[in-house]
């Protein structure tokens, strides 16, 4: 049981780390002055992780909250006047943030599995 808990936890960490790195990379590549919002989402994930003491249940809640932040950032960018002037800007903003939201939710799901298995192992 402990091995599967560790695997779920590590997979959640890997998904969150890859999502963060992809977010930074795409922000640097795009260089469209919206980067601060994406860096704040990553900072929220880090602060939430520290606040949860990197325990699976707390990380699951943190990653869920970060996914919501990512969705709200996508809505804000999709409705921004600058985005409307770009060709397919609204579609790209929604798609881009939707993919990253899904990745944060995937990480949250792995942490939730680890938290449930960890709780079952204790009981």
N, C-alpha and C positions, 0 to 999 in steps of 0.2 A: 504494500500500500504506500509506503514512504517513497518508493522509487517513482511511482506514477505521479505523486504529489510534486516531487522535485522536477519531473519532466514537464508537467503543466506549468509550474512556476517559471522554470527556465525558458520555456517557449514563450510565455507572456513577456518576460524580460527581453528576449530577442526580438519579438514583434514590436515592442515599444521602442527599443533602441533603433531598429531598422526604420521605423516610422519617423523617428526624430531625425535620423541622418538623411533620409529621403526628403524630409521637409526642409532641412537646412540646404541640402544640395539644390533642390528645385528653386528655392528662394534666391540663392546666389546666382543660379543660371538665368532665372527670369529677370532679376534686377529691375522690378517695376514699382518700387517704393511701397510695397505692401508687406515687406518682410518683417516689420516689427510685430505685426499681429501673429505671424507664424512662430516667431521666437517667443512670444508671450505664451502661446499654447504649450510649447516645449517647457518653458519655465514653470508653468502650472503643473505639468506632469512631474517635474523634479521636486518642486515644493510639496506637492501632494504625496509623493513617495516618501520624502523625509518625514512629513507629518504622520504618515501611517506606519512609520518605523519599518517600511518595506515588508510588511506582513501581507499575505495574499488577500485577505478580505478587504483591507484598507486600500490596497493597490487596485483591486477590482472596482471599488467605488471611485477611486481617483481617475482611472482610465475611462470610466463611464462619463464622469464629469468633463474630462478633457475632450471626449468625443462630442459632447454637447457644445463645448466652447468652439470646437472646430466647425461644427454646423452653423453656429451663430456667426462666426467669422465669415463663413461662406455666404451666408445671407447678407451680411453687411457689405461684403465686396460685390456680390451680384447686383445689389441695388445702388451701388455707388455710381455717380455720374461719369466718372472716368471709365468704368467698366462698360457702360452703355456705348461709349464712343469707340471701343475696340471691336474689331470684327469677331463675332462669336464670343464676345467677352463674358456675357452672362452665362452662356452654356459652359464655357471653360471654367469659370469660377465655381459653378455648382458641381460640375464633374470632378474637378480637382479636390475640392473640399469634401465631397461625398466619398471619394476614394480614401482620403486620409481619415475621415470619420469612421469608415468601415474598418480600417486598420486599428484605430484606437479601440473600437468595440471588440475586435478580435482579441486584442491583448487583454481587455477586461474579461472576456469570456474565459480565457486560459487562467487568469488569476482567480476567477470565481470557482472554476473546477478545482484548482489547487486549494482554495480555502475550504470548499466542501469536503474534500478528501482529508485535509488536515484536521478539520473538525470531527470527522468520523473516526479518524485514527486516535484522537484524544478520548472520545467517548467510549 
